[in-house]
Amino acid sequence: MAKKEEHCDRADPADDPKGDYWDHVAFDPEHRLVVAVVPGARDVEGTEALVGEFRRRTEGRTMRLMTSDSDPAYETAILDAYGETVTPPRTGKPGRPKGPYKVPGADLVSATVEEVRKKGRVVEILTRAVFGTMAAVAAALAGSRVSRSINTSFIERQDATDRHHNARKSRRTYRFSKDWRSHEAATYFTMYSYNSCWPVRTLREPTGEGRWRKQTPAMAAGLTDHVWSISEWISLPIILRS
């Protein structure tokens, strides 16, 4: 039987695929598109896997601005994925030479949001630039079609939507996920089918005479031209063209 983390015995191999599990999600707020999902432990490896998958799916393009919470793992993962490699020249001095290292490029801009809590309540929200300057962050926000501030509200709203779609993520109920493999399967299904099968009200487009054209995130991002049915999404391969 699957268990909550507090009831797991990490010395027991049978409890390995049970307990706390997180969804690492990369989200495009302009098109409301879930770009990448990596279920797993909230650790450096999971964060690096997410950023690496996001970079692969966006063909290595540097984003105008990337935002995240204050988990320091994001800084390391973003630098590793998008940084420029510097190889120090040989000095001719004794000892092991300094190895290659990564530095942020001039076009790499990212920022974080940190919630300061007291007695379980958010009392202050702090923001800072991680890569690039605050001026570069402000310039990116000035060109944004969805926000003028550093925030994580879009992914938080997506979290709420996904809880509605996936009963395994409901809090304080008997439906919560207790087995990692089942959680992964349900997460991939709900997250990625949302992109193609779920019209989002704020993405609809006027067609004239008070009529509106429904749009899914995949349609808004130019990946498809219609709302997919679940059966169509399950049975047909998705081929993305750049």
LINQUISUL-V22056 format. One record per residue. N is the residue number from 1. RES is the residue in three letters. NEAR is the number of other ideal C-beta (glycine too) atoms within 10 Angstrom. Layout:
n = <N & N>
res = <RES & RES>
near = <NEAR & NEAR>
This chain:
n = <1 & 2 & 3 & 4 & 5 & 6 & 7 & 8 & 9 & 10 & 11 & 12 & 13 & 14 & 15 & 16 & 17 & 18 & 19 & 20 & 21 & 22 & 23 & 24 & 25 & 26 & 27 & 28 & 29 & 30 & 31 & 32 & 33 & 34 & 35 & 36 & 37 & 38 & 39 & 40 & 41 & 42 & 43 & 44 & 45 & 46 & 47 & 48 & 49 & 50 & 51 & 52 & 53 & 54 & 55 & 56 & 57 & 58 & 59 & 60 & 61 & 62 & 63 & 64 & 65 & 66 & 67 & 68 & 69 & 70 & 71 & 72 & 73 & 74 & 75 & 76 & 77 & 78 & 79 & 80 & 81 & 82 & 83 & 84 & 85 & 86 & 87 & 88 & 89 & 90 & 91 & 92 & 93 & 94 & 95 & 96 & 97 & 98 & 99 & 100 & 101 & 102 & 103 & 104 & 105 & 106 & 107 & 108 & 109 & 110 & 111 & 112 & 113 & 114 & 115 & 116 & 117 & 118 & 119 & 120 & 121 & 122 & 123 & 124 & 125 & 126 & 127 & 128 & 129 & 130 & 131 & 132 & 133 & 134 & 135 & 136 & 137 & 138 & 139 & 140 & 141 & 142 & 143 & 144 & 145 & 146 & 147 & 148 & 149 & 150 & 151 & 152 & 153 & 154 & 155 & 156 & 157 & 158 & 159 & 160 & 161 & 162 & 163 & 164 & 165 & 166 & 167 & 168 & 169 & 170 & 171 & 172 & 173 & 174 & 175 & 176 & 177 & 178 & 179 & 180 & 181 & 182 & 183 & 184 & 185 & 186 & 187 & 188 & 189 & 190 & 191 & 192 & 193 & 194 & 195 & 196 & 197 & 198 & 199 & 200 & 201 & 202 & 203 & 204 & 205 & 206 & 207 & 208 & 209 & 210 & 211 & 212 & 213 & 214 & 215 & 216 & 217 & 218 & 219 & 220 & 221 & 222 & 223 & 224 & 225 & 226 & 227 & 228 & 229 & 230 & 231 & 232 & 233 & 234 & 235 & 236 & 237 & 238 & 239 & 240 & 241 & 242>
res = <MET & ALA & LYS & LYS & GLU & GLU & HIS & CYS & ASP & ARG & ALA & ASP & PRO & ALA & ASP & ASP & PRO & LYS & GLY & ASP & TYR & TRP & ASP & HIS & VAL & ALA & PHE & ASP & PRO & GLU & HIS & ARG & LEU & VAL & VAL & ALA & VAL & VAL & PRO & GLY & ALA & ARG & ASP & VAL & GLU & GLY & THR & GLU & ALA & LEU & VAL & GLY & GLU & PHE & ARG & ARG & ARG & THR & GLU & GLY & ARG & THR & MET & ARG & LEU & MET & THR & SER & ASP & SER & ASP & PRO & ALA & TYR & GLU & THR & ALA & ILE & LEU & ASP & ALA & TYR & GLY & GLU & THR & VAL & THR & PRO & PRO & ARG & THR & GLY & LYS & PRO & GLY & ARG & PRO & LYS & GLY & PRO & TYR & LYS & VAL & PRO & GLY & ALA & ASP & LEU & VAL & SER & ALA & THR & VAL & GLU & GLU & VAL & ARG & LYS & LYS & GLY & ARG & VAL & VAL & GLU & ILE & LEU & THR & ARG & ALA & VAL & PHE & GLY & THR & MET & ALA & ALA & VAL & ALA & ALA & ALA & LEU & ALA & GLY & SER & ARG & VAL & SER & ARG & SER & ILE & ASN & THR & SER & PHE & ILE & GLU & ARG & GLN & ASP & ALA & THR & ASP & ARG & HIS & HIS & ASN & ALA & ARG & LYS & SER & ARG & ARG & THR & TYR & ARG & PHE & SER & LYS & ASP & TRP & ARG & SER & HIS & GLU & ALA & ALA & THR & TYR & PHE & THR & MET & TYR & SER & TYR & ASN & SER & CYS & TRP & PRO & VAL & ARG & THR & LEU & ARG & GLU & PRO & THR & GLY & GLU & GLY & ARG & TRP & ARG & LYS & GLN & THR & PRO & ALA & MET & ALA & ALA & GLY & LEU & THR & ASP & HIS & VAL & TRP & SER & ILE & SER & GLU & TRP & ILE & SER & LEU & PRO & ILE & ILE & LEU & ARG & SER>
near = <7 & 17 & 14 & 11 & 12 & 7 & 12 & 17 & 11 & 9 & 6 & 9 & 8 & 10 & 15 & 10 & 15 & 22 & 19 & 12 & 20 & 14 & 20 & 24 & 19 & 21 & 22 & 18 & 18 & 14 & 22 & 24 & 22 & 23 & 17 & 20 & 20 & 21 & 22 & 17 & 13 & 13 & 13 & 14 & 12 & 19 & 23 & 19 & 17 & 25 & 25 & 15 & 17 & 23 & 20 & 11 & 12 & 15 & 8 & 9 & 9 & 14 & 18 & 14 & 20 & 21 & 26 & 21 & 13 & 16 & 16 & 11 & 19 & 22 & 17 & 15 & 24 & 24 & 20 & 13 & 19 & 21 & 15 & 12 & 8 & 10 & 10 & 10 & 7 & 8 & 9 & 6 & 6 & 5 & 6 & 5 & 11 & 12 & 7 & 8 & 12 & 15 & 11 & 17 & 14 & 10 & 12 & 20 & 25 & 23 & 21 & 20 & 18 & 13 & 13 & 11 & 10 & 8 & 5 & 5 & 8 & 9 & 9 & 9 & 13 & 11 & 16 & 12 & 17 & 20 & 22 & 20 & 10 & 13 & 10 & 19 & 22 & 13 & 14 & 19 & 19 & 8 & 8 & 13 & 7 & 13 & 14 & 9 & 11 & 21 & 16 & 19 & 13 & 16 & 16 & 12 & 13 & 19 & 15 & 9 & 16 & 19 & 14 & 11 & 15 & 19 & 13 & 18 & 20 & 13 & 7 & 6 & 9 & 6 & 12 & 14 & 21 & 20 & 16 & 18 & 13 & 13 & 23 & 18 & 13 & 18 & 21 & 12 & 15 & 21 & 21 & 16 & 17 & 21 & 24 & 22 & 18 & 18 & 14 & 17 & 8 & 8 & 18 & 14 & 11 & 9 & 9 & 6 & 5 & 6 & 9 & 12 & 12 & 14 & 21 & 24 & 25 & 26 & 23 & 20 & 18 & 10 & 17 & 17 & 7 & 12 & 16 & 19 & 11 & 12 & 9 & 12 & 16 & 11 & 8 & 10 & 4 & 12 & 6 & 11 & 5 & 5>
